[in-house]
């Protein structure tokens, strides 16, 4: 059904089925899809042209690389407690944030961590693969399951994401932003800049 809706989006707009799938148009209300469709065919090629020059593509696709660039230039961003399970040969980084692949080390980090955490793929987008965890009475609630610290650490280390998973404190939007983003996620904006020569 998703593929059929993606193909239907292409018929209406010229958007390729792959882009319709990646954009989540098949899961959005019709009004959202129709608001996206008019500008996407012009926007997507421009983003690729501007973002993929030099190391722009890496910065767009790798949240850890972006966070390290921000840190190097003193730009505030959501804190990263650690990156878990990153293939450092395939995804090199500057080492500004701790890389963890050992259960004992991860358990020590979790002992010092805040009680509300977010874990997300360093190379993910649109909230896919995001895990929320909350600690209460020394145990972690994750996706409706209560885990011991050892079970939680084992679960985190078992996630297979070559670019790794970013472990971060959960941040919440200011209450005045609730009309825009509700209470589920963090309102944020990404600004892409380009220097044209």
trRosetta pair geometry for C-beta under 8 A, 3 or more apart (Angstrom, degrees):
i j d omega theta_ij theta_ji phi_ij phi_ji
1 4 5.6 -53 -149 35 34 113
1 5 6.4 32 153 -17 66 105
1 26 7.7 136 123 -176 75 125
2 5 5.8 -58 -151 38 31 108
2 6 6.3 33 151 -21 66 105
2 21 6.6 77 152 -117 110 94
2 26 4.5 91 -147 141 74 163
2 27 7.7 -5 -119 -51 104 83
3 6 5.5 -53 -148 36 34 113
3 7 6.3 34 152 -19 67 103
3 17 6.7 30 -156 -171 71 132
3 21 7.5 -3 -100 -80 58 121
4 7 5.7 -53 -148 36 31 110
4 8 6.3 34 150 -21 64 106
5 8 5.4 -51 -146 36 35 115
5 9 6.5 42 151 -24 64 99
5 20 7.4 -160 117 149 75 130
5 25 7.2 -166 137 108 104 86
5 26 3.9 117 91 -125 131 94
6 9 5.6 -48 -152 29 34 114
6 10 6.8 38 148 -20 62 100
6 17 4.1 84 133 -152 114 79
6 18 7.7 86 175 -41 140 17
6 20 3.8 153 -144 92 81 125
6 21 4.9 -9 -100 -54 147 81
6 25 6.9 116 -107 67 66 107
6 26 5.5 -46 -55 -58 77 119
7 10 5.5 -49 -156 31 37 115
7 11 6.7 40 147 -21 65 100
7 17 5.3 -5 -76 -93 60 119
7 20 7.9 -150 -36 55 24 154
8 11 5.5 -48 -151 31 37 114
8 12 6.6 30 153 -14 66 105
9 12 5.9 -61 -150 40 32 107
9 13 6.0 -27 169 27 67 116
9 15 5.3 -39 134 66 102 121
9 17 7.5 128 59 -108 100 54
9 20 4.1 143 71 -121 143 141
9 25 5.0 72 -100 115 158 147
9 26 7.4 -104 -25 -67 131 71
9 33 6.4 -109 -112 -173 113 124
9 37 6.6 -149 -165 -99 92 116
10 13 6.8 -92 -135 57 20 76
10 14 6.7 13 -162 -152 61 7
10 15 5.4 -116 -96 75 59 61
10 16 6.1 35 -106 -126 117 18
10 17 5.5 -49 -37 -57 133 68
10 20 6.4 -102 -46 -25 80 138
12 37 6.4 -33 109 -155 109 158
13 37 3.9 -119 -99 -169 153 113
13 38 7.4 -115 -136 -71 115 37
13 40 7.4 47 150 54 140 113
13 41 6.9 -168 153 -33 96 118
14 41 5.3 17 96 -84 115 147
15 19 5.1 -120 -177 84 94 119
15 20 5.1 111 121 -60 121 92
15 23 7.7 -55 -175 17 144 145
15 25 7.3 91 105 -12 157 162
15 37 6.2 -107 -22 -132 129 80
15 40 5.7 20 -98 96 119 133
15 41 6.2 -125 -80 -65 69 89
16 19 4.7 88 61 8 85 103
16 20 7.0 -152 93 -7 43 86
17 20 5.4 -56 -146 37 35 114
17 21 6.2 36 155 -20 68 104
18 21 5.8 -55 -152 36 30 111
18 22 6.2 24 153 -14 66 108
19 22 5.7 -54 -141 42 33 108
19 23 5.9 28 159 -17 67 112
19 40 6.8 143 151 160 131 129
19 44 6.3 -33 -135 -99 138 166
20 23 5.9 -59 -140 42 25 107
20 25 4.5 -68 -160 41 78 128
20 26 6.5 84 148 -38 98 89
21 24 7.8 34 173 -67 30 31
21 25 7.8 -62 -59 35 20 87
21 26 6.6 6 -107 -3 55 124
23 36 6.4 149 164 164 138 148
23 40 6.8 -20 -93 -125 160 146
24 27 5.0 -52 -175 43 86 108
24 28 6.0 91 126 -35 88 101
24 126 6.1 174 -29 -172 135 153
25 28 5.7 -60 -145 28 37 114
25 32 7.9 -169 -133 109 63 92
25 33 4.6 89 -161 -123 93 102
25 36 6.2 -143 -99 77 103 143
25 37 7.5 79 -129 -68 140 88
28 32 3.9 -105 168 86 123 129
28 33 5.0 152 83 -52 114 83
28 36 7.4 76 72 -2 164 137
29 32 5.0 94 60 6 76 103
29 33 7.3 -149 96 -4 39 88
30 33 5.7 -58 -149 39 35 111
30 34 6.1 30 157 -17 70 108
31 34 5.9 -58 -145 40 29 108
31 35 6.4 30 154 -20 64 105
32 35 5.8 -57 -151 35 31 110
32 36 6.4 26 153 -17 65 108
33 36 5.7 -60 -149 38 32 109
33 37 6.1 40 155 -34 68 106
34 37 5.7 -40 -136 22 33 118
34 38 7.7 36 170 -21 58 94
35 38 7.4 -56 -167 21 28 101
36 39 7.2 -91 -169 49 37 86
36 40 5.5 37 158 -43 79 120
37 40 6.1 -55 -134 18 25 116
39 42 5.8 -71 -165 49 56 103
39 43 5.2 49 145 -26 89 118
40 43 5.5 -62 -130 42 31 108
40 44 5.7 30 177 -26 71 108
41 44 6.8 -43 -131 27 20 107
41 45 7.8 12 169 -4 50 104
42 45 7.2 -70 -165 39 28 99
42 46 6.7 18 152 -13 64 118
43 46 5.8 -73 -156 41 32 110
43 47 6.1 31 156 -22 73 107
44 47 5.8 -53 -146 33 31 110
44 48 6.6 27 158 -15 64 105
45 48 5.7 -57 -149 38 34 110
45 49 6.2 35 154 -21 68 107
46 49 5.6 -55 -146 37 32 112
46 50 6.1 17 161 -8 67 111
47 50 6.2 -64 -142 45 27 100
47 51 5.4 4 171 -2 68 123
47 60 8.0 123 170 -134 102 156
47 192 6.7 75 -128 72 84 179
48 51 6.4 -62 -121 48 20 97
48 52 5.3 1 -175 -7 62 126
49 52 7.1 -50 -112 36 8 97
49 53 7.5 19 165 -33 48 103
50 53 6.9 -60 -168 10 25 108
50 56 6.9 -133 132 172 55 163
50 192 6.3 101 110 153 132 124
50 194 4.1 -79 -150 -84 116 139
51 56 4.2 -167 -178 147 44 118
51 57 6.0 102 131 -80 86 52
51 59 7.7 -133 -165 69 90 93
51 60 4.7 36 -180 -43 132 146
51 192 6.2 -58 -77 -146 103 133
52 56 5.6 -103 -64 81 10 105
52 57 4.0 38 -124 -62 70 108
52 60 7.7 -61 -73 23 62 137
53 56 5.4 42 56 12 58 129
55 58 4.6 -40 -176 37 85 120
55 59 6.0 87 126 -24 86 97
55 65 7.8 -126 158 168 118 139
56 59 5.7 -61 -149 39 34 109
56 60 6.2 31 156 -19 70 107
57 60 5.8 -57 -146 37 31 109
57 61 6.0 7 163 -2 67 116
58 61 6.3 -70 -139 48 25 97
58 62 5.5 -19 177 18 67 121
58 65 5.4 -63 145 118 96 171
59 62 6.8 -65 -112 53 19 84
59 65 5.5 -121 -102 113 54 112
59 66 5.0 103 -166 -84 76 81
59 69 6.2 -2 -122 -4 118 155
60 66 7.7 88 -78 -70 18 123
60 192 7.8 18 -98 -106 111 116
61 123 5.7 13 161 -142 84 87
62 65 3.9 56 97 12 117 113
62 66 6.6 165 93 -13 63 84
62 91 6.7 169 -126 -153 136 114
62 122 5.8 14 -156 148 69 101
62 123 5.8 -22 -98 -89 62 79
62 163 6.0 -144 -122 -155 91 135
63 66 5.5 -55 -148 39 35 114
63 67 6.2 36 154 -21 68 105
63 120 7.4 29 29 101 166 111
63 122 4.8 -138 46 -155 93 59
63 123 7.3 -142 3 -66 85 29
63 124 7.7 -20 -16 44 126 70
63 166 5.9 -76 98 -29 129 149
64 67 5.7 -52 -145 36 32 111
64 68 6.4 32 154 -18 64 104
64 80 7.2 103 -116 -133 76 166
64 83 5.5 24 -102 -89 137 144
64 86 7.3 3 -17 -102 169 150
64 91 7.6 80 57 156 133 121
64 93 5.4 -44 131 -111 122 148
64 97 6.9 -122 -146 44 98 131
64 122 4.6 -14 -17 -146 103 129
64 163 7.2 -173 13 168 120 97
64 164 6.8 34 -37 67 146 123
64 166 6.4 -173 -71 -81 88 112
65 68 5.8 -54 -149 36 30 111
65 69 6.5 32 152 -19 64 104
65 93 6.3 -130 -81 -114 69 94
66 69 5.7 -54 -151 35 32 111
66 70 6.4 34 151 -19 66 103
66 77 7.8 165 127 -133 93 168
67 70 5.5 -50 -148 35 34 114
67 71 6.3 35 153 -20 66 105
67 77 5.6 -145 -124 92 78 146
67 78 7.9 -70 -110 65 118 73
67 80 5.5 65 164 -21 163 136
67 96 7.6 -157 117 81 90 128
67 97 6.9 13 111 -26 131 138
67 166 7.8 129 -14 -126 153 142
68 71 5.6 -51 -145 36 33 112
68 72 6.3 38 154 -24 64 104
68 93 6.1 172 -35 -170 154 99
68 94 4.7 143 -168 32 143 121
68 96 4.7 152 -121 21 89 132
68 97 7.3 -116 -77 -3 89 98
69 72 5.7 -53 -149 32 31 114
69 73 6.7 4 160 3 63 110
70 73 6.4 -81 -154 50 28 93
70 75 4.0 -95 -156 73 82 105
70 76 7.5 -67 168 69 120 10
70 77 4.6 48 124 -15 164 131
71 74 7.7 41 -170 -69 30 26
71 75 7.6 -83 -52 50 23 70
71 77 7.6 -84 -54 32 72 113
71 96 5.2 147 83 169 155 157
72 94 7.6 34 -61 70 120 177
72 96 7.6 -115 -54 -74 81 150
78 168 5.5 34 144 -166 114 144
78 169 7.8 -153 -175 58 91 76
78 171 5.8 -121 -122 -7 108 141
78 186 7.8 89 -84 112 134 169
79 168 6.1 148 86 -146 63 87
79 169 5.9 28 64 20 114 105
80 83 6.8 6 171 -52 127 80
80 97 4.5 -18 100 -127 122 153
80 166 5.4 -71 -131 -160 108 105
80 167 7.1 95 -168 67 67 55
80 168 5.6 -51 -108 -88 50 92
81 97 7.8 82 95 -166 14 110
81 98 7.7 -37 148 47 50 107
81 109 6.4 127 154 177 112 115
81 113 5.9 36 -148 -113 163 101
81 117 7.7 -56 16 -129 145 113
81 167 4.6 -65 64 105 106 98
81 168 6.2 173 2 -99 89 32
81 169 6.9 106 -42 -35 115 73
82 97 6.5 171 -121 158 29 98
82 98 4.6 -42 -114 82 87 96
82 99 7.0 138 -169 -108 84 17
82 100 4.7 14 175 -3 139 119
82 106 7.6 -166 99 -116 163 75
82 109 5.6 2 -27 -167 145 160
82 166 7.9 168 90 -152 42 46
82 167 4.7 9 56 44 82 120
83 86 5.0 14 138 -28 118 129
83 93 7.6 67 30 39 164 164
83 97 5.8 93 -15 104 97 116
83 98 7.4 -178 25 93 68 47
83 99 5.2 -27 70 -109 97 69
83 100 7.2 161 77 22 43 74
83 122 6.3 25 -138 -66 116 134
83 164 4.3 46 171 141 101 147
83 165 7.0 154 -160 72 59 38
83 166 5.7 -28 -104 -97 75 60
83 167 7.4 -164 -85 12 24 81
84 99 7.9 159 -88 -162 24 55
84 100 5.2 -28 -105 72 71 96
84 101 7.1 138 -163 -85 57 53
84 106 6.8 57 -118 -108 116 123
84 119 7.5 -22 29 -146 133 116
84 156 5.4 -40 161 157 165 108
84 157 6.7 -110 177 -90 116 55
84 159 7.4 67 106 56 117 112
84 164 5.9 150 67 -166 39 92
84 165 4.7 -25 59 60 99 94
84 166 7.9 -174 15 -78 80 13
84 167 5.9 69 -22 -31 113 111
85 100 7.8 -21 -27 89 53 66
85 101 5.7 113 -90 -110 46 86
85 156 7.7 -167 -18 146 120 73
85 157 6.2 151 -65 -142 115 52
85 159 6.4 175 40 76 161 80
85 160 7.4 -119 161 -113 142 33
85 161 6.4 96 99 53 119 78
85 164 5.3 159 78 -122 63 70
85 165 6.1 34 44 12 108 92
86 91 5.7 -98 -176 77 103 124
86 93 7.3 -10 146 2 157 129
86 99 5.6 -85 41 -140 117 114
86 101 7.8 -113 35 -66 58 109
86 122 6.8 24 -100 5 112 151
86 161 8.0 -32 -95 99 56 86
86 162 7.6 53 -152 156 51 40
86 163 6.2 -16 -130 167 90 31
86 164 2.9 -32 -73 -52 86 128
87 90 4.3 19 113 33 118 110
87 91 5.7 92 75 18 74 96
87 162 4.5 -32 14 -162 127 77
87 163 7.4 -48 36 -72 86 27
87 164 7.5 -159 9 -46 54 83
88 91 6.5 -74 -118 72 29 68
88 92 6.1 62 180 -104 70 50
88 93 7.0 -92 -132 20 87 86
88 99 6.6 36 -71 -164 123 167
89 92 7.4 6 -143 -63 16 81
90 162 5.7 -34 83 172 145 118
90 163 7.9 -98 104 -80 106 59
91 122 7.4 113 171 95 156 141
91 123 7.8 -116 -107 -49 144 121
91 162 6.5 137 -18 138 123 84
91 163 4.8 134 -89 -120 164 66
91 164 6.9 -142 83 -2 147 99
93 96 7.6 -96 151 19 104 79
93 97 8.0 -36 136 43 141 89
93 99 7.6 145 58 -65 125 124
95 99 7.2 -70 -120 -11 70 110
98 109 7.3 -163 92 -101 145 136
99 164 7.3 -84 -136 -116 93 156
100 105 5.2 -161 -139 111 99 116
100 106 5.0 121 160 -79 136 83
100 109 6.3 -76 -83 -7 157 154
100 167 7.9 -10 35 8 131 137
101 105 7.9 28 49 57 38 132
101 157 7.0 108 -159 -134 50 102
102 105 4.2 70 75 14 104 111
102 106 6.6 -179 85 -12 50 87
103 106 5.7 -59 -144 39 30 110
103 107 6.2 34 157 -23 66 105
103 150 7.5 40 -180 -147 120 73
103 153 5.2 103 -149 136 78 127
103 154 6.6 13 -117 -78 120 67
103 157 6.1 -66 -81 -26 78 158
104 107 5.8 -53 -150 32 29 112
104 108 6.7 29 153 -17 62 104
105 108 5.8 -54 -154 34 33 112
105 109 6.5 32 150 -18 65 106
106 109 5.5 -54 -149 37 35 113
106 110 6.2 36 153 -20 68 105
106 153 4.5 139 106 -144 121 108
106 156 6.4 -176 -171 79 147 132
106 157 6.5 -139 -10 -56 165 109
107 110 5.7 -53 -145 36 31 111
107 111 6.6 42 152 -28 62 99
107 149 5.8 87 -137 146 90 114
107 150 6.8 2 -98 -92 125 60
107 153 5.1 -41 -68 -67 76 157
108 111 5.7 -46 -155 22 33 116
108 112 7.2 14 154 -3 61 105
109 112 6.3 -70 -160 44 34 100
109 113 6.2 49 145 -47 69 106
109 167 7.5 85 137 96 133 156
110 113 5.1 -42 -141 11 38 125
110 140 7.9 -56 -168 -63 132 135
110 149 5.7 160 107 -152 140 104
110 152 6.8 133 -137 98 159 125
110 153 6.3 -117 -13 -74 146 99
111 149 7.5 35 -70 -145 73 151
113 117 6.1 6 160 -74 133 126
113 135 7.8 131 90 -21 99 140
113 167 7.4 -66 -118 156 140 122
113 169 7.5 -177 -172 -84 84 80
114 117 6.6 150 73 -67 86 76
114 169 4.5 53 29 -122 141 108
114 170 7.5 -136 99 25 129 74
115 134 6.2 31 151 -161 81 68
115 135 4.4 -115 -144 53 73 97
115 136 7.4 74 -167 -66 118 57
116 132 7.7 -11 -170 -172 82 91
116 133 7.6 166 -152 90 40 53
116 134 5.2 -3 -105 -108 73 82
116 135 7.7 -124 -58 18 41 76
116 169 6.8 65 84 -167 74 71
116 170 4.0 -72 134 35 101 124
117 132 7.3 159 87 -158 55 47
117 133 4.7 -9 61 62 101 97
117 134 7.6 -173 23 -76 69 38
117 167 6.3 -17 -169 -167 125 84
117 168 6.8 140 -159 77 73 40
117 169 6.4 -68 -107 -115 59 35
117 170 5.9 -153 -111 -31 4 90
118 130 6.4 -20 -168 -167 98 102
118 131 7.3 146 -162 79 49 51
118 132 5.8 -20 -105 -104 69 68
118 133 7.8 -179 -80 23 24 74
118 167 7.9 156 83 -154 48 40
118 168 5.0 -23 65 69 93 94
118 169 7.5 26 17 115 86 17
118 170 4.9 116 -32 -92 95 75
118 171 7.9 -61 1 14 135 69
119 130 7.1 150 80 -159 52 51
119 131 4.3 -13 60 61 104 102
119 132 7.9 -163 22 -73 74 24
119 133 6.8 35 -8 -3 109 114
119 156 6.5 -128 -128 -123 159 103
119 159 7.8 152 145 7 131 165
119 165 5.1 22 179 164 98 121
119 166 7.0 169 -151 80 50 48
119 167 5.4 -11 -103 -101 85 65
119 168 7.6 165 -85 23 37 71
120 124 5.7 -121 171 52 90 134
120 127 7.9 -79 -127 -136 124 40
120 129 6.4 109 -151 100 61 89
120 130 4.6 -10 -99 -106 96 79
120 131 7.4 -172 -72 24 51 65
120 165 6.6 160 78 -158 20 77
120 166 5.5 -18 61 53 76 96
120 168 7.4 -20 17 18 99 116
121 124 3.2 101 66 -30 110 112
121 128 7.3 -24 25 96 128 81
121 129 4.5 31 -18 97 114 146
121 130 7.9 -97 7 -68 75 55
121 161 4.7 -152 -124 -144 96 149
121 163 6.6 76 177 70 85 108
121 164 7.8 141 -152 93 55 37
121 165 5.9 -49 -94 -104 43 69
121 166 7.7 36 126 9 7 84
122 161 7.0 140 23 137 82 127
122 163 4.1 -132 73 132 108 106
122 164 4.9 35 -6 71 131 81
122 165 6.8 -141 -24 -99 82 16
122 166 5.4 113 -81 -37 78 98
123 161 7.1 179 35 179 97 106
123 162 7.6 -4 14 71 142 82
123 163 3.8 109 -20 24 111 158
124 127 7.8 -77 142 100 120 4
124 128 5.2 -148 -165 73 113 85
124 129 4.9 -131 -105 49 151 123
124 130 7.3 -175 112 -54 154 75
124 161 7.7 -47 -44 -141 103 138
125 128 6.6 19 68 24 47 105
127 130 5.1 -58 -165 1 65 132
127 185 7.3 -75 -96 -102 130 140
129 161 7.2 104 180 -86 152 134
129 165 8.0 -130 148 -113 116 102
131 142 6.3 11 180 -158 110 106
131 143 6.8 -60 -141 -39 88 107
131 165 8.0 4 26 -164 116 137
132 142 7.5 171 87 -133 48 62
132 143 7.8 124 54 -57 73 63
132 170 6.6 56 -141 -95 95 133
133 140 5.1 -4 -173 -173 114 111
133 141 6.7 157 -156 76 58 50
133 142 4.7 -14 -104 -89 92 91
133 152 6.8 99 -150 -149 147 126
134 140 7.1 147 74 -154 33 61
134 141 4.9 -14 61 54 88 103
135 138 7.1 5 -175 -118 102 10
135 139 7.0 161 -148 80 66 29
135 140 5.4 -34 -92 -94 70 67
135 141 7.7 -174 -84 13 21 76
136 139 6.6 -30 69 61 62 77
136 141 6.5 15 18 -15 108 113
138 149 7.1 -65 172 -35 77 107
139 146 5.2 37 141 -180 131 98
139 147 6.4 165 -174 77 88 36
139 148 6.0 -55 -120 -100 89 40
139 149 7.5 -118 -116 -39 44 64
140 146 7.2 153 80 -156 41 53
140 147 4.8 -26 67 64 95 92
140 148 7.7 17 21 115 88 7
140 149 6.7 106 -16 -92 111 49
140 151 7.9 -158 49 79 109 91
140 152 4.1 53 42 -82 149 146
141 144 7.5 14 -176 -100 91 10
141 145 7.3 158 -153 79 53 36
141 146 5.4 -26 -95 -97 69 71
141 147 7.8 164 -88 17 20 75
142 145 5.6 -29 70 64 75 88
142 147 5.9 -8 19 5 115 123
142 152 6.5 145 -24 -120 138 95
142 155 6.9 158 90 100 164 160
147 151 3.9 -135 -166 94 100 116
147 152 4.3 136 106 -60 129 79
147 155 6.6 -64 -131 -6 167 137
148 151 4.6 93 48 8 77 102
148 152 6.9 -141 90 -6 38 87
149 152 5.6 -55 -145 37 31 113
149 153 6.3 31 157 -19 66 105
150 153 5.8 -52 -147 36 30 110
150 154 6.3 31 153 -18 62 107
151 154 5.6 -55 -148 38 31 113
151 155 6.3 34 153 -22 65 104
152 155 5.7 -53 -149 34 31 112
152 156 6.5 30 154 -18 64 104
153 156 5.8 -55 -149 36 32 111
153 157 6.3 24 156 -13 66 110
154 157 5.9 -60 -145 42 30 107
154 158 6.2 31 156 -26 65 110
155 158 5.7 -58 -147 31 30 112
155 159 7.4 42 154 -35 61 92
156 159 6.2 -42 -164 6 36 112
156 165 6.8 -139 -165 74 86 145
156 167 7.4 22 -153 -81 141 120
159 165 5.6 43 90 -40 140 142
161 164 5.9 -125 97 -4 103 1
161 165 5.4 106 44 -55 139 80
168 171 7.7 -43 142 -13 114 96
171 186 5.1 46 92 -102 96 142
172 183 7.7 0 -155 -160 112 69
172 186 6.5 -133 -125 -94 21 85
173 177 4.2 -98 165 74 126 129
173 178 7.0 162 95 -67 123 54
173 181 5.6 126 -31 68 165 132
173 183 7.9 -134 46 -121 106 42
173 185 7.6 50 -24 104 114 51
173 186 5.5 159 -52 -140 81 50
173 187 4.5 65 -107 9 133 97
174 177 5.2 91 64 -1 77 104
175 178 5.7 -12 -170 -25 52 115
177 180 5.2 -56 -174 42 74 112
177 181 5.7 6 143 26 101 107
177 187 4.7 -112 164 6 143 151
178 181 7.0 -90 -130 61 25 66
178 182 6.3 32 -162 -134 67 17
178 183 6.1 6 -127 -63 101 76
180 187 5.8 54 97 -109 119 138
181 184 7.6 -124 153 51 82 76
181 185 5.9 -98 172 72 115 87
181 186 7.4 -2 145 147 156 12
181 187 4.0 -154 -18 -73 151 94
182 185 7.3 57 71 27 94 75
